[in-house]
Amino acid sequence: MKLSYIAFIFSGVFSSAHAQNTDYQPHYLVGLLNDPNSRVPDVLKNHTSGTYFAGDRVENWLADINAPYTNVPKVGYSDIEFYYDENGEKVLGEFFCLTDNGFGSSHNSADYPLNLAHLRIQKPFAYGHGGAGLADAPFDIYTEVTALDTVLIHDPHNLIKWENGADIQVTYKVPDDTWADYKKDRVLTGRDIDPEGLAVINQTCAIIGEELMPAIIMLNPTTGEILSPFVRTPDIDEKGNFIDGKFLSTVSDKIHCEVADLEDDADKCVIVDKSVAEKSDYVIHSKSGGYEGFAKLEDGSIAAFLENKVRADEPGPRVYNVKPGNCQIGDKPSFESFRGYYPFEFGATNIADVSSIPGSSNLVLVIERNGYPGLGFPTGHMFPGPVMPANKLCLVDLTNVDENMIMRGKKCILNYHIISDPWDVDHNNIPRYAQTQVTNEQVIVVDDYCIVAGTDTNYPWTNQLDVNLTSIPFAQEVDDARFMVVCFEEPIFNIDFKLLDDTPLLQDSANYIPS
């Protein structure tokens, strides 16, 4: 398929590089899985959460009639990565899954303990034999994932401190006595960081990318133990060089809080006004614009994608080159260089996740999306709507960049709203599948043919299409964190397949004038 790139030019400044690279590859849905919200890990039981919500109504980010909760709820996952055994080998069907900051924002998640799950995700499938037809369905339409472990992200070495002396939330305030053990163990909350990206080096070392600063942090994914201080994201000049002493920040960054206010009542500074942050020496970025895309490459480096643009006139989200570090307590990961800008397709506005291609140091798979239909309940499913959903899966070459540092080798191979289901594995007699949760913030390439993709539910606002839960057979699964397995007909993720070979240059990017 012939591909083309189109640039928008306004007042002589190239403000964005929109790339229309649709080249959907033949594929099929293998099946669906869910992680039930009702199955609460022991480490989250009998701990109060949701106290920052009003309990008299349902309103996005502000209220839930079931709040507060006596158990910490599961909120979906923001990244998925391979699980490794003690010898450094991938364990087939097992994954680390990272929760994000809890309920969606620093202002409502100070009583959400951050955690990391170890799951087994495997789906029975037999190409239509014994499981694909309505009259012969021994395979469940939804398969529950197996929860092998859940650990709390905690800071026993007192490594997480802000430059102004601010400490983590539990040192200042906890909801009640049920959090005594969390306080003792220095468990991080959604007020401290918002972990969105995970790159697992081995069973005892991983790097997380978060978005309240944004910053990168080393931890042990098996125990949840923080191993390093956070490292802030450097700003770049017009040539992509790091600006010495200049870093990104957001209105949720504790660097903008008065420590005396935190000590008096931590709720006095859960977020600051933008005008306060802008008076600082930091470059202020979106508080929900950090490291949604994070992937370890074959050469050991990490491709770190910010969720959206830092400056309005940049051609896309920044992609940084991160070095993991030596995984020892107190050592730090580091930013090595700027890789380039990622150009969105038309309609897309956010990076949702990134997975490396096994064996490759330059190819990654990117989920890009927009906000359709908004996040949380009730948002509706009425057409015409504000925008059409733009959830696509795109293959990109990190090293194929032009003179303005814009990535130009790209093909979009899958649309999450028109997934082929020729075996009718969801048993509805419709040969297509589309997800009802648009926050598809997990993807991993598991072999030459297949991916596992999952959702961040934005609990408790999980019913993102406002479907009638009383009239569908799988209402609970709509609320759960869900996964799908999709396989392609050809081995397109084999590094010798050369899917990107016919991708043209991004001709119009020469018009981009950095600010």
N, C-alpha and C positions, 0 to 999 in steps of 0.2 A: 504494500500500500504506500502510495506517495505521501510523504509527510510534509508539513509546512509549519513555519514559525511566523507569527505576526506580532509586531510591536505596536504599542500605543504611544504616540508622541504628543505631548502637550506643551505649548509655549517653548518649543525647541529643546525640551528636556525629556529624555527617555525615562518614564516613571515606572514602567514595569515591563517584563518580558513574558508575554503570554504565549504559551506553546501549545498548539493543538496537534497532538501526536497519537491520536487514536489508532491503535493497531491491535484490536482485541484478538486474543488467541483462543483457538478451540479448547474447551475445558468442560468439566462436569462437576457437579456437587456430589461429594462423597457422603456428607452427612452433617448433622447438627449435634452439638453437645451443650450442656448447661452445668453451671456450678450453683446449686440452690442457695438462695439467700437464707433459707431456713436452717441450713447446716452451718452453725457457728463454731469456729475453731475454739478449743478450750482456752487458748490464750486471750480470746476476746470476750469470753463469757463473764457475766456478772461485773461488768464495768460500765458505768453510766456514760452515755454519749448523746449528742443531739440537743444539748442544753441551750445552744444558741439559736434554736428555732422556736418560733411561736407554735403552740400545739392546737390552735383553734381552727386552722384552715390549711389548705394546700396552696402554696405560692412559691414559685421558683426561687431557690436559694434562701428563702426567708422563713418558710413555715411548712410544717407537716403535722397532720392531725394525730399521728402516732408518736410524736416526739414529746419528751425525751425518751431514749431507749435504755432498757436495763441491760442489754447486751450490745456490744459494739457491732453494728451491721457491716456486712461486706458491701463494697461499693463498686465492684467491677475492677478491671485491671487496665493499667496504662501501658504495659509492655510485657512481652513474652520472650524468653531466651532459653537456650538449651540448658539442661541440667547435666553436669559432668560428675563422673565417679571420682574416687580418690586417685585414680591413675590418669585423670585428665581426659578420659574418653566420654563422648556423648552417650547418654543413656536413652535408648530408643523409646519415644513416647513420653518422656518426662521433661518437664519444663519448670523454670522459675517464672513466676508471674508477679508483677509489681503493682501494688495499689497506688493510686495517686494520693492527693492530700486529704481525701475524705469526701466532703460534701460540696466541693467545687471552688472554695475561696478561702483566703486567710481569715475572713471575718466570720465564717461559720464553722470552721474546722479545728479550733483550738482544743476541742475535746475529742478529736479523732486520732488514735494512735496509729502511726504509720507501720505497715507490715508487708511482708513478702511471703508468697506462697510457693510451695513445691507441689506441683500437680502432675498426675498422669492423665494424658489426653490421647485417647485412642478410640477410633470409631469402627465398629464392625461394618464390613462392606463386601459384597460378593458379585458386583456387576449384574445386578438384577436377579441373581439366583438366591432365593430364600431371604428376601428382605426389601425388594423394591416395589412390589405390587400390593394393592389393597387387599387382595384375596390371599396373599401369602406373605405375611409380615412378621416373621419371628424377631426381627431387629426392631428395637424401639426407635421411634422417630427421633426422640431426644435421648442421648446417652449421658448419664451423669459422669462428670469427670471424677477422678479419685483424688481426694485431698490427702497428700502424704505428710505435709507439715506446713505450719505457718509460724513465722518468727516475727518478733517486733523489731523495728529499726531503733536501735538505742545507742547511747553514747557513753559507755562506761569509762572512757579515757578522757572525758571532758575536752574533746577536740572541737566541738561546735560552739564557737563564740564569735560575736560580731566585733568589728573594729572599734565600736564605741563602748564596748564592755557588756553589751546585751547578751543574755543567756537564753537557753531554750525554755519553752512555755512551762513545763512542769516544775521548774524552779520557782516560778512566780505564782502559778495558779493551776489548780485541778478542780474538776467539777464537784468531787466529794471524796469520802474516805475509800471508796472502791478503787481509787487510783493510787493508793499508798504504794503498791508494788511498782507501778509505772513510774512514780516519782523517784523512788529509790534507784531504779534501773536507768533513769534518765532516758525515757522513751520519747522520741521525737513525735511531734504532732503536725497536723496540717497548718498550724500557724507558723511553724518553724521553717519548713521547706515544702515544696510541692514536687515530689519525685515523679517524673513522667518518662524518663528514658533509662534503660538498663543495658549495660554491656558486661556480660559475664566472661571473665578471663579464665577462671577455673572454679572448682568447688568452694574455695575459700577466699576468692577475690573477685570483686566486680566494681564497676564504676557506675554511679547513678548521675543523671543529669536532672536538675530541678529548675523551676521557673519563677520562684519568688524573688530571686536575685538577678539573673539566673547564675547558677554555679554548678560545679562538678565535685563529687565526693566519692571517696573510696570506702567500700564496706565489705564485710564477709557475708555473702548471700545465704550461707547455710545457717549462720547464727544471728544475722541481723546486726552485728557489731560494727559500729562506725570505726574506720581505720585511719581516717585523715581529716584535717580541717577542710573546710570548703575552699574551693579555688574559684574566684570570680572570672567572669567572661570579659576578655579584653575588647575594647573598641578597635576599629580599624580605620585607616586613612583611605584615600581614594585609590591607592594601589594595593590595598589589602594587607598592608603592614600593620602590626600592632602599634597602638599609640601608648607610649610608656606612661603608666600611672592612670590611664583612663579606662574605666570599666562600665559595664551595663548595670542597671538597677531598676527596680520597680517600686510602685507605691506600697507594696506589701513587704518590702525589705526592711528588716529591723534596724538597719543603719540609720534610718530617718526617725526613729523613736527616741524619746528622752528616757534614759535608763531609770530615772527617778519615777517616771510615770509607770513604767513596767513593774517596778518594785512596789509601788503603791497599789496598782490594780492593772494587771496586764491587759485587761479589756479596753483600757484607755487608748491603746495603740495597736489595734489589729490591722489597721490600714491607715495611711495618711493621705491628705489631700494632695493632688498632683502638684499644686503650687509649692507645697513644702518640699517635695522631692526634687522639683526643678531648680530649687535654690542651691542644691548640692552640686558637687563637682562630677556627679555621675551622669551618664547618658541614660535617660529614662525610657524604658522599654515597656511593652504591654505586660501586665501582671499575669496574663495567661498566654505568654508567647515564648516560653523557654524551651527546654530540650525534649520535645515530643519525639524526635527521631534520633536514635542512638544505636549504633551498630559496630561491633568489633569486626574488623576486616582480617583477611588471612595474614597480612604482614604484622599483625598485633596492634595496629593503630585503631582508633575509633573515629568513625564519621559522626559528627555531632551536629544535628540539624535544629536550628531554632524553629519554632512553630510558625512564626510569621515575620514580616519585615521589621527591621529596627527603625529605619527612616522611610518616610512615605515615598521618597524618590529612588529608593533602591529597587533593583529589578526582581527581587525575590528574597526568600529567607536566606540567612547566612548559614554556611556549612563550615564548621571548624574541624581542624585536625587535632585530635587529643591523644596524648601518650598516657597509658594507664599508670605508670610508676612501678615500683618494685613490690607493692602489696604488703609492705611491712607497716606496723603501727607507727603513725606519725609521718610517714612518707606521703607525698602528694602526687596526684595526677597532674598533668600540665597541658597547657595549650601550646602546640608546636607551630601551627601556621593556620592561615585562612585558605580553605579549599576552593571556595567560589560561591556563587549565588545559584539557587535552584529556581527555575522558572515554572510557575504554575500553569496548568491548563485554564482555559476560559471557565469562569464560575468558581474555581477553587480559591480558597483563602487561607487554608491552614494545613500544615504538616500534621499527620495523625500518628504515624510510626514509620520506622525504617528497619529493614532487615538486610543483612549482608547476603550475598550469593555465595554459597559454600565453595571455598577454594579460591575466591577472588579477592583482590586487594583494591579493586576499582569499581566493581559493579554492586549496586544496592537496589533494593525494591522499596519504593516509597508509597505510602498511602497519603493521598491528598484529599481534602474535603472542604466543604463550606459549613455554615451553621444551620443549614436546613434540617428540620423546620424550626430551629431554635432548640434549646436544651431544656428538658424538664416538662412537667405537666402543668397546665394543659396547653399544648401548642397546636394540635389539630392536624387534619389531613385534607383540608379543603383546597381545591384547585379552582381558579389560579391562586397560587401562593406567593409569598414574598420572593422566593427563588426556587429553582429546581435543585434537587440534591446533586451534589458533585463529588461522589465518593469513588475515586479511581485508584487503581494500583498501577504504578509506573516503574519501569526499569530505567535506571540512569547510570551513566558513566561519570564517575567523580573526576576523572582526569581529562575528560574531553571538554575543555573550557576555552572560550575565545579570549580576545585581547582585553575584554572588559570583565573577565572572570565569571562569565555566565555559562552554566553547564548546557551543552548543546546536544549531547548524545542521549536521547530519551525516547522511549516508547511506552504508551499506556496500554496494558495488556488485559485489564479486567475492570468492569464496572460493577460495583457492589449492588447495584439495583437491577441488573439484568444478568443474573448468574444462571447459567444453563443447568437444568435439572432433568436430563434425559431419562434417568433411572427412577424418577419420581420418589426420591428418598424421603421427602416430607409428606408423601401420600395424600396429596391434594388434587391430583390429576391436572396440575399446571406445570408445564415443562420449564418454568423459570422460578427463581427464588430471589427475594429482596429482603434485606434486613429492616426490622422496625426500629432498631436503635442505630442512629447515624453516627454515634461517637465510636467508630471502629478504630480503637487506638492500639490494637495489637496485630502484628503480623510476623510470621517467621517462615522462611523457606526451609523445608525439612529435607528435601532431596531434589533430584533433577526435575521432578514433575509436580510436586505438591506443596501447598502452603497450609498452615493453620492460622486462622484469623479470629480475633475475639473482640469483645466490646468492653468499654468502660461505661457502666450503666448510669452514672450520675445519680446514684441512689440518694434520696428516695424518689427522684423524678425520673423513673425508669421508662414510663410509657410515653416515649417521645413522639409517637404518631397518634396518641390519644385514641387507640383502638378500643373497641368495646370488649372488655375482658370477660364479660359474662357470655359472649356469643362465639368465642373461639375456643378450640379444644386445648390450647396450651397457654392459658393465661399466666400461669406461674412462670413459665419459661420466658415470657415477655419481660418479666421483672428481674430475672436472673442474669448474671454474667453469662454470655453465650459465646460459643465457638463454632466455627464451621471449618470443615476440611474441603478444600477445592484442589483438584488435580487437573493438569493440562494434558492434552493428547500427545504433545511432543515434549521432549526433555529440554524445555526452553531455559531451565536454570543451570544446565550443564555449561561450564565455561567455554567449552569448545563448540557450542551451538551457534554462537555469533549472531544473536538476535538483533543486535544494534548495528550491524555492519553497513546497512544502507541508510543510516540516519544522516540527513544533510546538516550543513552549517547553519547556525543561527545568524542569518545575514543581517537582520535589522538591529541586532544588538550593538552595532557600531555607533548607533545614534545615542547610546546611553552616556549621559554626562553626570558623573558622580558629584554629589554635593560637597 
